[in-house]
Amino acid sequence: MVIVLLFAFLAIIHFLPAVAAIAPGQLTSLYGVEPTNTPLVTLLQHRAILPGLVGGAFACAAAMPAVRWPALIGGAISMIGFPIIAALNNELGGSLRRIAIVDAIGAPALIGLFFLLRQSNQELA
């Protein structure tokens, strides 16, 4: 049950920013981007699809044990990748800080899932 709840939690925190794909007004609060910069808004709407896909993978993993490892690995790459890229570009402040904080909040769930799935796989062997 803990595994299901952790995957559900990760799904929820990924679905929230994915709303920007269909509600571009969210981009101002998420990234500090003005809606007048239409090429950037379009690009960020497209980028919002990524958290939606990751959230969808986490939601599927909550219900389908067969996809748990692929969802966890893909989600971990996404969640670890953003803070690394933001840090390398010295962009961990301002509006992007919130995204890094949410990724940091989700990190214990990721770590816990790695250990729980590893333990459950050993029990099956």
N, C-alpha and C positions, 0 to 999 in steps of 0.2 A: 504493500500500500504506500510506503514511503517513496518508493521509486515513482509510482504514478503521480503522487503529489508534487514531487520535485520537477518532473517533466511538465506537469500542468503549470506550475509556477513559471518555469522558463518560457513556456508557450505564451503565457499572458504578457510577460514583460517584453516579448518580441512582437506581439500583435499590436500593442499600443502605438509604437512609432510607425508601424506599417500602414496605419490609417492615413498617413500623409500621402500615400500613393493615390488616394481618391479624394482627399481633402487637403489641397495644397496650402490652405490657410494655416495648417498645422506646422508648416515648414518654418514660419517666422518664430514660433515658440520653441521648436526643436533645434533649429540651427541658426537662428538669427538672420535668416535670409529674407530680404524684402521681396514681396510678390511682383514687383516691377521688373526684376531681373528674370525674364521669362525663360531664357535658355538654362540658367542655373536651376530655376524651379522645376523645369522639365527633367533635368538630370537628377535632381534630388527626389522627384516623384518616382523616377525609375529606380533609384537607389533604395527607396522605401520598400520596394518589393522584396529585397533581400531579407530584412527582418521578418516579413510575412512568410517567406519560404522557410526560414529557420523556425519560426513559431509553428508553422504547419508541421514541420518535421518533428518538433518536440511534442505537439499534440498527438500526432500519430504514434510516437514512441510511448506515450502514456498508455495507449490502448493496445498497441501491437508490439509485443516483446521482440519480434524478429527485426524491427527497425531501430531498436534502441541504440546499439553501438554506432551505426552510421549517422543517426541523428545527433548523438552526443559528440562525435568527432567533428562533424560539420559545424555544429553549433559552437563548439569550443574554438575552432579556427576563426569563426566570425567574431566571437566575443573577445578573444584574445587579440585578434588582428587589429581591431579598431583602436584600443588604447595604445598599442605599439606604434601604429602609424601616426596617431595624434601626438604622441610623445616625441617621435622623431621629427615631426613638423612643428614642435613647440606650440601645439594647439589644444592643450588640456584645460585651458581656462575658458571663460566666456560661455557661450551657448553649448559648446561641445563638451564642456565639463559634465553636464547632466548625463550625457550618453555614457561617458566613461564611468560615472558613479553607478548608473544602472548596471553596466557590465560588471562592475566590482561587486554589486549586491548579488548578482546572479552567479558569481564565481564560486561561492561555497556550495551552491546547488550542483554546479558542474563537477566540482571536486568530489562531493559526496556521491554523486551518481557514478563516477569512475570507480570509486571503491566499492559501492554496492553492486554494480554490475559485474565487476571483477570477482567479487565474493560469490555472487549467485552463479556465475559461470563455473567457478571451481567446484561448487556443490553439485552441479549437473554432471561434471566429468567423472 
